[in-house]
C-alpha cells in the first residue's frame, strides 16, 4: 500500500497541538475551524489530511472496518481516553473503526447546528456568569460559543442544552453489572427534557412566563415492580449559580416530596453506577463547578456516528467483553480531527467524592466524547462515555421534522475502583406505551409536572 507524500505529516499536527502550552486561541490547525466550516461548508480546510482519516493517521496500519482490541490498541493508545484504553487492554472491550464523517451537519441535530452558525458571535456572559445575548436576554439557541477559547465556554454550551433538541423523550433500558460481569439489576425508565428558552425547532424561542428556567427534566421507572412508578422531576433555574428544584414521587407514600438537590453523586436506584451529575458530562449547574481549564488538545477516536440499530427489535444493541461477555456495548469509533479536554472542579459540593473531572469535546460540534472523574486523592474514579448518530440507514429513517433524528444510542457509566458497570440504551419504546418523541409540546404535559409524576406513579 502506498501513500501520497503530504505537505503536513502527523508530526506537524502534533507540534501544532503542543502549542496549547503557549495558550489556546481556538480550534483548527490550518485555519480557524468554525470560520472554515462557515466559509466552505465543511471542516477539511482546517486540518491536514492526516487528521481526516484513520488510515492516513496510522500510515495504513489501520483502516475503516478494522477492530481495535488488546492486540493492536497500542497503535492508537494516544487516541483513547485513559479509561477506554484500560477497558480495551484489560477488560476485553473492542471497537470497530469507521470513516470520519465529513458532513458536520450529520454530527448533531440539523436545526441545532444551523442555529449555531446563525447565532455565532451573539452570546456573552452577564455579570452573574450566565449566558445571554448581546442585549442581555436569555440565549436564543445553538452553541453560544462555537469558537470557544476558554474551558467555561465549552461547558456553558453543553450545560445549556444536553440533547440539543427543544424537547426529548427517551425510552431507556438500564443494565447494572457487578464485578463478575453479571447483570445484577435491570431497569426500564423514561427520561424527558424540555427547554423553555433557546428553542430552535419548536414555535417561539422563549416559552412565555418561563424565561427564568433553563430546562425541565424528569426520570421515571416502569420496571421492575420494586421501583415501578418511582419518578423524579428537576426544574433548572436559568441562573446557573442555583441548584435545580428536585421533586420525587414514591408510590408507597403516594405523595410528592421535595428532595435536596446537592446530593448529585449518588445513584437514583440500587445497583446503578449512573449519577445525576453524569448526565451528558455536565449534569450540574455551570457555576456549581469551577476552575475550568483547557488541559489538552489533539485528535481522538469518538463514537459520533453509527449508534442507531434500527434494524434490531426495539433498537436493542449487542454487547461483548468482560467476564460474561456482557460488559460493553458494541461501539463504532471514528477519527475526530481535534478534541479539546477541559478540566473542572466541584466548588459547590464540599462533600463531593470527586476532586476533578475531565470532559473531552469534539471541536467541530462541542459534543462530549467522554468524561473521567478523579477522586480527592487524584486517582481515577469513574467514567462516562456515549455513542451518537443519525437515526437512519439504507432502509429506514426516524424523522425530526424535515431531517433525520439525531441522538445518543447508548452509554456506559463505569466505576473504575469497584469494577461495576452501568449500561443504558435508547429504545423505541418501553412499557405502558411510552415511545420515543422529539420536539413535541406533549412531552411537557405527559412527563414534566407534579401532576404528571402522580399519573406516572399509578
C-alpha positions as CSV (number, residue, x, y, z in Angstrom):
1,X,0.0,0.0,0.0
2,X,1.4,3.4,-0.9
3,X,0.6,6.9,0.2
4,X,1.0,10.3,-1.4
5,X,3.6,12.4,0.3
6,X,1.7,15.1,2.2
7,X,2.8,18.7,2.9
8,X,1.7,18.2,6.5
9,X,2.5,15.0,8.4
10,X,1.3,13.6,11.7
11,X,4.3,15.2,13.4
12,X,3.3,18.6,12.1
13,X,-0.2,18.2,13.7
14,X,1.4,17.0,16.9
15,X,3.7,20.1,17.0
16,X,0.8,22.4,16.4
17,X,-1.3,20.8,19.2
18,X,1.6,21.1,21.6
19,X,1.4,24.9,21.2
20,X,-1.5,24.6,23.6
21,X,1.1,25.3,26.2
22,X,1.5,28.7,24.8
23,X,-2.2,29.5,25.0
24,X,-5.3,28.2,23.3
25,X,-6.7,30.6,20.7
26,X,-9.4,28.4,19.1
27,X,-9.9,25.2,17.3
28,X,-8.4,24.4,13.9
29,X,-4.8,24.0,12.7
30,X,-4.6,25.3,9.1
31,X,-7.3,27.9,9.7
32,X,-9.9,28.7,12.4
33,X,-12.3,25.8,12.5
34,X,-15.7,27.4,12.6
35,X,-14.7,30.1,10.2
36,X,-13.6,27.4,7.8
37,X,-16.9,25.5,8.2
38,X,-18.9,28.7,7.7
39,X,-17.0,29.6,4.5
40,X,-16.6,26.2,2.9
41,X,-19.5,24.2,4.4
42,X,-17.1,21.5,5.8
43,X,-14.1,21.3,8.1
44,X,-11.3,19.7,6.0
45,X,-9.8,23.2,5.2
46,X,-9.0,23.5,8.9
47,X,-6.9,20.3,9.2
48,X,-4.1,18.4,7.3
49,X,-5.2,15.2,5.5
50,X,-3.5,13.0,8.2
51,X,-6.2,14.1,10.7
52,X,-9.1,13.3,8.4
53,X,-8.6,9.5,8.0
54,X,-7.6,6.8,10.5
55,X,-5.8,5.1,7.6
56,X,-3.7,8.1,6.8
57,X,-3.1,8.8,10.5
58,X,-1.8,5.3,11.1
59,X,0.0,5.1,7.7
60,X,-2.1,2.2,6.6
61,X,-1.8,0.1,9.8
62,X,-5.5,0.5,10.5
63,X,-8.5,1.4,8.3
64,X,-12.2,1.7,8.5
65,X,-13.8,-1.7,9.1
66,X,-10.9,-2.9,11.3
67,X,-11.3,-3.7,15.0
68,X,-9.4,-2.2,17.9
69,X,-8.7,-4.8,20.6
70,X,-6.0,-5.7,23.2
71,X,-3.7,-7.0,20.4
72,X,-3.4,-3.7,18.5
73,X,-4.6,-1.0,20.9
74,X,-1.0,0.3,21.4
75,X,-1.1,1.6,17.8
76,X,-3.7,4.2,18.8
77,X,-3.3,4.5,22.5
78,X,-2.9,8.3,22.2
79,X,-6.4,8.4,20.5
80,X,-8.3,7.0,23.5
81,X,-9.2,8.5,26.9
82,X,-7.5,6.6,29.7
83,X,-10.4,4.5,30.9
84,X,-11.3,3.4,27.3
85,X,-7.7,2.3,26.9
86,X,-7.8,0.4,30.2
87,X,-11.1,-1.3,29.2
88,X,-9.6,-2.5,25.8
89,X,-6.3,-3.5,27.2
90,X,-7.5,-5.3,30.3
91,X,-11.3,-6.0,30.1
92,X,-11.9,-7.3,26.6
93,X,-13.5,-4.2,25.2
94,X,-13.2,-3.7,21.4
95,X,-14.2,-1.0,18.9
96,X,-14.9,-1.1,15.2
97,X,-13.4,1.7,13.1
98,X,-15.4,3.7,10.6
99,X,-14.6,6.5,8.2
100,X,-14.5,10.0,9.6
101,X,-17.9,11.8,9.0
102,X,-17.2,14.7,6.7
103,X,-20.5,16.5,6.9
104,X,-20.7,18.4,10.1
105,X,-24.5,18.7,9.8
106,X,-24.7,15.0,10.4
107,X,-23.0,15.2,13.8
108,X,-25.8,16.9,15.8
109,X,-29.4,17.9,15.2
110,X,-29.7,19.8,12.0
111,X,-31.6,22.7,13.5
112,X,-29.2,23.0,16.4
113,X,-26.2,23.2,14.1
114,X,-27.9,25.7,11.8
115,X,-28.7,27.9,14.8
116,X,-25.1,27.7,16.0
117,X,-23.9,29.1,12.7
118,X,-26.7,31.7,12.5
119,X,-26.2,33.0,16.1
120,X,-22.4,32.9,16.1
121,X,-20.9,35.9,17.9
122,X,-24.1,36.8,19.6
123,X,-23.5,35.3,23.1
124,X,-21.8,36.7,26.2
125,X,-21.7,36.1,29.9
126,X,-23.6,38.6,32.1
127,X,-22.4,39.9,35.5
128,X,-23.6,36.7,37.2
129,X,-21.8,34.4,34.7
130,X,-25.0,33.4,32.8
131,X,-25.1,33.1,29.0
132,X,-27.1,35.9,27.5
133,X,-27.5,37.6,24.1
134,X,-25.6,40.8,23.3
135,X,-28.7,42.7,24.6
136,X,-28.9,40.8,27.8
137,X,-31.8,38.4,27.0
138,X,-31.8,34.6,27.6
139,X,-29.9,32.7,25.0
140,X,-31.6,32.1,21.6
141,X,-30.3,28.7,20.7
142,X,-27.5,26.6,19.3
143,X,-23.9,26.7,20.7
144,X,-23.4,30.0,22.4
145,X,-19.6,29.9,21.9
146,X,-18.9,27.8,18.8
147,X,-15.4,29.4,18.5
148,X,-14.8,28.8,22.3
149,X,-11.3,29.6,23.6
150,X,-12.0,29.1,27.4
151,X,-13.0,26.0,29.3
152,X,-16.0,27.6,30.8
153,X,-17.3,28.4,27.3
154,X,-17.2,24.7,26.3
155,X,-19.1,23.7,29.4
156,X,-21.6,26.5,29.1
157,X,-22.9,25.2,25.7
158,X,-23.0,21.6,27.0
159,X,-24.8,22.5,30.2
160,X,-27.4,24.7,28.5
161,X,-28.6,22.0,26.0
162,X,-27.9,18.4,26.8
163,X,-29.7,16.5,24.0
164,X,-29.6,19.5,21.6
165,X,-33.4,19.3,20.9
166,X,-36.0,21.6,22.3
167,X,-37.9,18.6,23.8
168,X,-36.9,15.0,24.0
169,X,-38.3,11.8,25.5
170,X,-36.0,8.8,25.7
171,X,-37.3,5.3,26.5
172,X,-34.3,3.6,28.2
173,X,-33.2,0.2,29.4
174,X,-30.5,0.1,32.1
175,X,-28.3,-2.8,32.9
176,X,-26.2,-2.7,36.1
177,X,-23.3,-5.3,36.2
178,X,-21.3,-6.4,39.1
179,X,-17.5,-7.0,39.2
180,X,-18.1,-10.6,38.0
181,X,-19.8,-9.2,34.8
182,X,-23.3,-10.4,35.7
183,X,-26.4,-8.2,35.4
184,X,-27.3,-7.6,39.0
185,X,-30.1,-5.1,38.3
186,X,-32.1,-4.2,35.2
187,X,-34.5,-1.3,34.8
188,X,-36.8,0.3,32.3
189,X,-37.2,4.0,32.5
190,X,-38.2,7.2,30.7
191,X,-36.2,10.3,30.6
192,X,-37.7,13.7,29.4
193,X,-36.1,17.1,28.7
194,X,-37.9,20.3,27.8
195,X,-36.3,23.7,27.0
196,X,-38.3,26.9,27.9
197,X,-35.6,29.1,26.2
198,X,-33.1,28.9,23.4
199,X,-35.5,26.9,21.2
200,X,-34.5,26.3,17.6
201,X,-37.3,24.0,16.3
202,X,-40.5,24.4,18.3
203,X,-42.6,27.6,17.9
204,X,-41.2,30.7,19.8
205,X,-37.6,31.0,21.0
206,X,-38.9,31.5,24.6
207,X,-41.8,29.9,26.4
208,X,-43.6,33.0,27.7
209,X,-43.6,33.1,31.5
210,X,-40.9,30.5,31.9
211,X,-37.9,32.6,30.7
212,X,-36.3,32.2,34.2
213,X,-36.0,28.4,33.7
214,X,-33.3,26.6,31.7
215,X,-34.9,23.2,31.5
216,X,-37.5,20.8,32.8
217,X,-36.1,17.2,33.2
218,X,-37.7,14.1,34.6
219,X,-37.0,10.4,35.0
220,X,-39.4,7.7,35.9
221,X,-39.3,3.9,36.2
222,X,-41.6,1.3,34.7
223,X,-39.7,-1.9,35.6
224,X,-39.1,-3.8,37.8
225,X,-42.1,-3.8,40.2
226,X,-39.9,-2.8,43.1
227,X,-39.4,0.7,41.6
228,X,-42.3,0.9,39.3
229,X,-43.9,4.4,39.4
230,X,-40.9,6.0,41.2
231,X,-40.3,9.3,39.5
232,X,-38.2,12.5,39.8
233,X,-38.6,16.0,38.4
234,X,-35.7,18.5,38.1
235,X,-36.6,22.1,37.4
236,X,-33.5,24.1,36.4
237,X,-33.1,27.8,37.0
238,X,-31.7,29.9,34.2
239,X,-29.3,31.3,36.9
240,X,-26.5,28.8,36.8
241,X,-25.4,29.7,40.4
242,X,-28.5,27.9,41.7
243,X,-29.2,24.2,42.1
244,X,-32.4,22.8,40.4
245,X,-35.5,22.2,42.3
246,X,-35.9,18.4,42.7
247,X,-39.3,16.7,43.3
248,X,-39.9,13.0,43.7
249,X,-42.9,10.6,43.8
250,X,-42.6,7.3,45.7
251,X,-45.6,5.1,45.1
252,X,-45.5,3.6,48.6
253,X,-46.0,7.1,50.1
254,X,-48.4,8.3,47.4
255,X,-47.3,11.9,47.6
256,X,-44.8,14.4,46.0
257,X,-41.8,15.0,48.1
258,X,-39.1,17.7,47.7
259,X,-35.5,16.5,47.8
260,X,-32.2,18.1,48.5
261,X,-30.5,18.8,45.1
262,X,-26.9,19.0,46.0
263,X,-26.6,15.2,46.5
264,X,-25.8,14.5,42.9
265,X,-23.1,11.9,43.3
266,X,-25.4,9.1,44.3
267,X,-27.4,6.7,42.2
268,X,-31.2,7.1,42.0
269,X,-31.8,3.4,42.2
270,X,-30.0,0.4,43.8
271,X,-27.1,-1.1,41.8
272,X,-26.7,1.8,39.4
273,X,-23.4,3.5,38.7
274,X,-25.1,6.4,37.0
275,X,-25.5,9.7,38.9
276,X,-27.4,12.9,38.1
277,X,-24.1,14.6,37.9
278,X,-23.1,12.4,35.0
279,X,-25.8,13.5,32.5
280,X,-24.1,14.4,29.2
281,X,-20.9,15.0,31.2
282,X,-22.5,18.2,32.6
283,X,-25.3,17.1,34.9
284,X,-24.9,20.0,37.3
285,X,-25.4,23.8,37.0
286,X,-22.5,25.5,35.4
287,X,-21.3,27.5,38.4
288,X,-21.5,24.7,40.9
289,X,-18.3,23.6,39.2
290,X,-15.4,26.0,38.7
291,X,-11.7,26.3,37.9
292,X,-12.5,25.4,34.3
293,X,-9.2,24.8,32.4
294,X,-8.4,23.6,28.9
295,X,-5.9,20.8,29.6
296,X,-5.3,19.0,26.3
297,X,-5.8,19.3,22.6
298,X,-5.4,16.7,19.9
299,X,-7.1,14.0,17.7
300,X,-9.2,11.4,19.4
301,X,-11.4,8.4,18.5
302,X,-15.0,9.2,19.1
303,X,-18.4,7.4,18.8
304,X,-20.0,10.3,16.9
305,X,-21.8,8.2,14.2
306,X,-23.5,4.9,13.7
307,X,-25.0,4.3,17.1
308,X,-28.6,3.6,15.9
309,X,-29.5,-0.1,15.5
310,X,-32.8,0.5,13.7
311,X,-32.8,-3.0,12.1
312,X,-32.9,-4.6,15.6
313,X,-36.1,-5.2,17.5
314,X,-36.9,-2.2,19.7
315,X,-33.5,-0.7,18.6
316,X,-31.6,-3.0,21.0
317,X,-27.8,-3.1,20.9
318,X,-25.4,-6.0,21.0
319,X,-22.8,-6.5,23.8
320,X,-19.4,-8.1,24.3
321,X,-16.4,-8.2,26.7
322,X,-15.9,-8.6,30.4
323,X,-16.1,-11.9,32.3
324,X,-19.5,-12.9,30.9
325,X,-19.4,-11.2,27.5
326,X,-22.0,-8.6,28.6
327,X,-20.0,-5.6,29.9
328,X,-19.7,-3.3,26.9
329,X,-22.0,-2.2,24.1
330,X,-20.7,-2.9,20.5
331,X,-19.4,0.5,19.5
332,X,-18.0,2.1,16.4
333,X,-15.4,4.9,16.6
334,X,-14.0,7.3,14.0
335,X,-11.1,9.7,14.0
336,X,-12.1,13.1,15.3
337,X,-9.6,15.5,13.9
338,X,-9.5,17.7,17.0
339,X,-10.8,17.2,20.6
340,X,-10.5,19.6,23.5
341,X,-10.2,18.3,27.0
342,X,-11.5,20.6,29.8
343,X,-11.0,20.1,33.5
344,X,-13.3,21.3,36.2
345,X,-13.5,21.1,40.0
346,X,-16.7,20.7,42.1
347,X,-16.7,24.0,44.0
348,X,-20.3,23.8,45.1
349,X,-20.1,20.4,46.7
350,X,-18.0,20.4,49.9
351,X,-18.6,16.6,50.4
352,X,-18.2,15.5,46.8
353,X,-16.2,12.3,46.4
354,X,-14.9,13.8,43.1
355,X,-11.9,16.1,43.1
356,X,-11.8,16.8,39.4
357,X,-13.5,15.8,36.2
358,X,-12.2,15.9,32.6
359,X,-14.5,16.1,29.6
360,X,-13.3,15.6,26.0
361,X,-15.2,17.8,23.5
362,X,-15.4,17.3,19.7
363,X,-14.0,20.7,18.5
364,X,-16.3,20.6,15.5
365,X,-19.6,20.4,17.4
366,X,-18.5,20.6,21.1
367,X,-20.2,17.2,21.6
368,X,-18.9,15.4,24.7
369,X,-16.9,12.4,23.6
370,X,-16.2,11.1,27.1
371,X,-15.7,12.0,30.7
372,X,-13.5,10.7,33.5
373,X,-13.6,11.8,37.2
374,X,-10.8,11.7,39.7
375,X,-11.3,11.2,43.5
376,X,-9.9,13.5,46.2
377,X,-6.6,11.7,46.1
378,X,-6.2,12.3,42.3
379,X,-6.9,8.6,41.4
380,X,-9.1,7.6,38.5
381,X,-12.6,7.2,39.9
382,X,-15.4,6.9,37.3
383,X,-16.0,7.3,33.6
384,X,-18.9,8.1,31.3
385,X,-19.0,7.7,27.5
386,X,-21.8,7.8,25.0
387,X,-22.3,6.9,21.3
388,X,-24.3,9.1,18.9
389,X,-25.6,9.3,15.4
390,X,-28.4,9.9,12.9
391,X,-31.3,7.5,13.2
392,X,-31.2,6.4,9.6
393,X,-29.9,3.6,7.5
394,X,-30.4,2.3,3.9
395,X,-34.0,1.2,4.6
396,X,-35.3,3.4,7.4
397,X,-35.3,6.9,8.9
398,X,-36.7,8.3,12.1
399,X,-37.7,11.8,11.4
400,X,-37.3,15.0,13.3
401,X,-39.3,17.5,11.3
402,X,-37.7,17.7,7.8
403,X,-34.5,16.0,8.9
404,X,-33.4,12.6,10.3
405,X,-33.5,12.3,14.1
406,X,-30.1,12.7,15.7
407,X,-29.4,11.5,19.3
408,X,-27.4,9.2,21.5
409,X,-27.8,5.5,21.1
410,X,-26.1,4.0,24.2
411,X,-23.8,5.0,27.0
412,X,-21.5,3.5,29.7
413,X,-21.1,4.7,33.3
414,X,-18.2,2.8,34.8
415,X,-16.8,2.7,38.3
416,X,-13.1,2.2,37.8
417,X,-12.4,1.5,41.5
418,X,-15.2,-1.1,42.1
419,X,-15.4,-2.5,38.6
420,X,-19.1,-2.0,38.4
421,X,-20.7,-1.0,35.1
422,X,-24.0,0.6,34.2
423,X,-25.0,0.3,30.5
424,X,-28.0,2.3,29.1
425,X,-29.5,2.2,25.7
426,X,-32.2,4.3,24.0
427,X,-35.1,2.2,22.8
428,X,-38.0,2.8,20.5
429,X,-40.5,2.2,23.4
430,X,-40.8,0.9,26.9
431,X,-43.8,-0.4,28.9
432,X,-47.2,1.4,29.2
433,X,-47.0,2.8,25.7
434,X,-44.1,5.3,26.3
435,X,-42.4,5.9,22.9
436,X,-39.5,8.0,21.7
437,X,-40.6,11.6,21.0
438,X,-38.7,14.6,19.8
439,X,-39.8,18.3,19.8
440,X,-43.3,17.6,20.8
441,X,-45.3,20.0,23.1
442,X,-46.9,16.9,24.6
443,X,-43.7,16.0,26.4
444,X,-44.1,18.7,29.0
445,X,-47.7,17.8,29.8
446,X,-47.1,14.0,30.0
447,X,-43.8,13.9,31.9
448,X,-42.7,17.3,33.4
449,X,-45.2,18.4,36.0
450,X,-46.0,17.3,39.5
451,X,-49.4,16.1,38.2
452,X,-47.6,14.0,35.6
453,X,-45.5,12.4,38.4
454,X,-48.6,11.3,40.2
455,X,-50.1,9.9,37.0
456,X,-46.9,8.0,36.1
457,X,-46.8,6.6,39.6
458,X,-50.2,5.0,39.4
